Amino acid sequence: NAGVTQTPKFQVLKTGQSMTLQCAQDMNHEYMSWYRQDPGMGLRLIHYSVGAGITDQGEVPNGYNVSRSTTEDFPLRLLSAAPSQTSVYFCASSYRPVGQPQHFGDGTRLSIL
Amino acid sequence: QQQVKQSPQSLIVQKGGISIINCAYENTAFDYFPWYQQFPGKGPALLIAIRPDVSEKKEGRFTISFNKSAKQFSLHIMDSQPGDSATYFCAASIQGAQKLVFGQGTRLTINP
C-alpha cells in the first residue's frame, strides 16, 4: 500500500526553469492538496482539488499551476522558477477536505539557484 | 496573516517530563482542531484531533486541551520519550470548508 507518492525527492533548478512535481495516491481519495513548508511559516496551502477536473487556489498560489485529470494524480507545475520558491513541497490526500486525516507524502525538497 | 499562532517555536524537555505546545486562533468559526507530528525527512501525520464540543481529548500519552472562550488549544505529551522528538503542527478548519490552516510548527527535542 503505497499511500501518497511524491517524485522527485530532491531537485535543483536555475531561475527561470520550469518543472513539474508529481504526486500520486492509491487510496481513491477525492481531495488532494499541495503545501509548501518553510522555516517558521508552517505549512501553507498552494492549490487543492476536490475531485478530478476541479481545482482551486489556496493561500499562496502565485507562480504555481495545477490540474487534476484523474483521481490518482495531482501534479504541481512551476512555470518559471524563482528563488522565493525554494522550499519543501508536500502533497496530501484524504476522503474529505477536513474532519479526516490528511495523508501526506514524504515531500520534494526544491532549491532554486 | 497567520490565522493560527503556535508557540513555542522550539522546546527541549527531559525524558519523562511533560511537553506542552500551545496554539491560539482568531476565527470563531473554526470547529476542527488537529495536531500533526512530523519526523525529519517525512511528511506530517495526524496525531490527535478535537472538536470544540469537548474540553479535552486523550489518546495514550497525548492530550489536547481546548479552551473555547480563550480561543486556545494545547497539546500535552506526558512522560515524554526521545522517540517523541519531532516537529509538531497544530491546525484548524471550518466544517464544510476545503482547507486546513496550520500553525508555524514547534520543534520538540526530548533529551535522554
Interface residues (C-beta under 8 A of the other chain):
Chain A: V4 Y31 S33 Y35 G40 M41 G42 L43 R44 L45 Y48 V50 D56 G58 E59 F90 A92 P97 V98 G99 P101 Q102 F104 G105 D106 G107
Chain B: Q2 V4 Q6 Q9 Y32 P34 Y36 G41 K42 G43 P44 A45 L46 F89 S93 I94 Q95 G96 A97 Q98 K99 L100 V101 F102 G103 Q104 G105
